[in-house]
Amino acid sequence: MRGILTLLILALGLMSAGKVNRQLRKEVVGKTWEVVSFVDVATQEKQLVPNNLGLSVKFGKQKSMVVTLERNTCRGTYELTRDKRVKSIQLACTKMCCDGELSKLFLESLHNAQQFGKDRTTDMLVVKGEHTIIQLKVKQE
């Protein structure tokens, strides 16, 4: 009986995790998200990103993504697990010219991303990594 109860609880947990992931995909996919700030995990220091810099990411329906930097563009793929963990992000970028430090930080932070989430109070997308948290808002087209 105890084993059946444990299996039932595990199954319900997996089902609800799947619903959360589907909800996150529904809210995030198909929209362009522009970077608002970077937060250093160790110091909690926040670095605001100027609006005119244009750092953004768009998540596609087929696990595709387009990252816009100051001068270059990257295309690639992403994969989220049921618990909103980032399984992998693969990107290939143009090298038209050299991007600035914030573009480099954005790319590095995406490559090291560990978890995605939506902050319900600010309506921002939060991408958490080992060293940096990226805060993004929906770009108004």
Sequence and secondary structure as in RCSB ss.txt:
>XXXX:A:sequence
MRGILTLLILALGLMSAGKVNRQLRKEVVGKTWEVVSFVDVATQEKQLVPNNLGLSVKFGKQKSMVVTLERNTCR
GTYELTRDKRVKSIQLACTKMCCDGELSKLFLESLHNAQQFGKDRTTDMLVVKGEHTIIQLKVKQE
>XXXX:A:secstr
 HHHHHHHHHHHHHHHHHHHHHHHHHHHTTSEEEEEEEEETTT  EEE  GGG  EEEE TTSEEEEE SS EEE
EEEEE TTSBEEEEEEEE  SS   HHHHHHHHHHHTEEEEEEETTTTEEEEEESSEEEEEEE   
